[in-house]
């Protein structure tokens, strides 16, 4: 295959984008949106409309609308109702719990963003594990994998499904790919994958006990114990001659000078002790007892320098704090959180959320020193203390996942309405061949008007990196097709074999590799022309089947721990990269075999 200068530029652009997506040296939106700029300015795409066509693409519009619908299903309480049902059914059998949790996860992921599903059911999985005496590591990876599997069932389950359907439906092909055309293969993939994980795959899972995996606890008392809070909690009584009398907490230097966090303040009064949260503007008085967490040497230093009386707290002190309006919660970062690489001081975390950070859990180690200046890393979990209201506010923030179970206090009155409005998105395309982007937008608008989703949740529900990837990589797919690169790859593969099943396997494998290394959305955009060219060159091979083989490969995201679903459960489960490789490889082969065999019957 002879490549022109423009062909080499297109390949170089692909290599640049892939490198940036793997390394994250540039933000994903910057990488994605630079692609049409490069291709147009170098003349690879002569028509600017080809470079900008992603902005008006049906798939981009539909995916954006489904983000709103999925967020509304979450906020209105639909997911909470399912979570409550799972907790009521419970049970103690690992196999039974695994099937129950994975089945519910896969069902939700068929109609919601799978990353959101994992975030919703993560606390449920840990609670179920704790109640049944299992290590959370036995349930959380299966939960993540089930969300990926469930996304293969329907058109709205995952971004690659949208992209492939749009490519096929806009092309000169017979028929269309509808909402549930994926189910013919997606349901067998999901059933076989769930059964495999429940009976065979679990043998590859690590067993990390709650004692070893400190971050596994999910109720405040257990969170306190797992982070050894009683061992690092002290009482400091302010005497009459202390320089701290009359100073505000912000002026006291307890945090900035001595690196101690005030959890609560007890002020004796004539009638009863008054318990107060550590507001920075609160003025300290004689007799106040500060409950502080941190290093014992620093606690002794402040006592000597500020004339305080030192005391040791105990487990009973934790119960007192929890009984007077304080709570403890464990928090992890979401995959695309801007907090990654930033410090708590730089984020102004305490002022923004009204919560104090007591410890960071990182790679089986608990960090307690210099926390305000410690840059956060992927996979970190951290312990916060504050009011339940502030913890719930943090839970609604898109950059953080709160592992403490909040489902029992959530309002679910709008859940039936949200389910009804979801049908507005699904029924017209199925029954009347109505355009899905239009029905999805209509459903999203109704969700907003009926307050199934709040304005704040609406602002943060969009996964902008995914949408940017779609907008940016679509011109790259066009360039690779116009420069005959897609055709060259297709020719190379068909030279290897003309057997449809072998080609299905090659398409599945190539898409899976690119998806795990870079992005499933980018993989679908780039591989779609290759799949169609292969089908055109092989007698008896349908373009639809080739595209589906490639689409399912794009969803085969089990091996790399830093894909979105896997990353969410990494810290709570205490997993290592090797755990994902070992278990994910086995499930990948099972998914590939199920896909290829099922497609042979199409």
C-alpha positions, 0 to 999 in steps of 0.5 A: 500500500503506497501512502501519500504525504497526507496518508502519513500525516493521518497515521502520525495524527493517530499515533499522536492521539493514541500516545496522548490518550494512553499517557494523559500528558494532555487533557483528553478534550485538548487531545481530541479537539486538536485532531480536526485542527491538525487534519484541516491545517495540513490539508488531509481533510480538504473540506472543513465540514468533514473536520467539524461533522462530529459537532452535529453527529447524531451519536454525539447528540444522543449520547449527551441526552442519555447522560442526562436521562441516566443521571435523572434515573440516579437522582430520582431514586430508581437506582436507590430502589434497586440498591435497597432491594438488593440489601433486603434480599442479601444472603451469605453465599458468595455465589448467590450474592455475586449472581444477584449483584452482577445481574442487577448491575448488568440490567441497570448498565443496559440503560444507564452509563456503566460508570454511574452504575458502578458508583451507585452500587459500590456502597451496596456491594461493600455492605453486602460483603460486610453483612455476609462476612466476605471480603469486598474484593470478592464482589467489587471486581465482578460488579465492575465487570458486570457493568461493562457486560451489561452495556453490550445489551442495548444501543444506549448501553455504551458509547461504541454501540451508538457510534457503530449504529450511527455509522451503519444507519447513515451508510448505504446498507440494508436495514438499520441497527435498532436499540435492541439489535445488540441484545441478540449477542449482548444477552448471551455475552452478559449471561455467560460472563456473569455465570463465568465470574460467579462460578469460575472467575471468582477463583482468580479474585484475591481475598483481602480481608477487612483487617488487611484492606483498611478502606473496606468499612462502610459505616462510621464506626467501622471506618473509624476502626479500619483507619485506626482513628481511636489510636490517633484521636486525642483530647486537648483541654484549654486551660485558663492561662492558654494563649488560645483562649479568645482566638478563633480556630483559624487563628489557633494554628492547630491545623496549619502550625501543628498539622492536627485536624479538629474533629469536634469541640465539647464545651462544658455548660451549667446544664449540659455539655455543648458539642460544636463543629469546628467552624473556622470562625468559632472562638475558643473558650476556657474549658473547651475540649478539642477532639483532634486527630493526628500525630501524637508528637504534634499533639504533645507539642501544642500542649506544651506551647499553648498550655493545654491538657493532653488526654487520650481518646478511646473507642467510647469517644468515637461513639460520643462524637458520632452521637453528637452530629459528627460522622466519618466517611471514606471517599475515592476519586472519580476516574476523570476527577480534576482533583487528581494531582492536586492537594487539599489546600489547593482545592480549598477542600475544607472551606468548599465542603466543610469537611476535615481530612483525617487520613489518606489510604494509598497502596495499602498504607495509611498516610496521616502527615502533611495531608493538606500538601499531599497531591492526590493520586489515582486509586487514593481513598481518604477519610473525612469527618464532618456533618452528615449533610456535608458528606451527602453534599460531597456525594453529589459532587462529580469529582468524588465517590463517597463509599458510605452508604446513603441509600436509606435516607434518599428521596425516591418519590420521583422514581416511578415518573423517571422510569416512565420518562425513560420509556419516552426515549426508548418506545418511539424508536422501537415502535415507530422508527422515530429518531433516537436522538430526538426522543432522547432529547425529549426525555431529557427535557421532560426529566428536567422540567419534572425535576427528576434531575436538579439543575446542579446535577444537570450541570455535572452529568455530562461526561465531557471527555467522552463527548470531546473524544467523539467530536475529535476522532470522527474526522480522524476516522474519515481521514483514515478512510479517505487516505485508504489506510482503513482499506489497507488494514482490511486488505492485510487482515483478509490476506491472513484469512477469508474465514468469517469467524477468524476475521470476527476474532481479529476485529474483536481483538484489534478493537479490544486492544485499542479500547484498553490502551486508549478509549472505547469511543475512539476505537469504535470510530477508527475501527468502523471503516475497517470492519465495513471494508473487510465485510465488503471483501469477504463473500457471505460476510455481512457488514452489520455482523462485522461492525457488531464484532468490532463493537463488542471488542470495544466494550471488552475493557477488563484488563487495564485497571485505569479504565473508568469502571475498574478504577472506581472499585480499585481502592475500595477492593484493594486490588492491584494491577495484576488482579485485573490482568489475571481475572480480566484476561480470562473474562476477555477470552470468554467474551470473545468466544461467546461473541464469535460463536453467537455472531456465526448464527446471524 
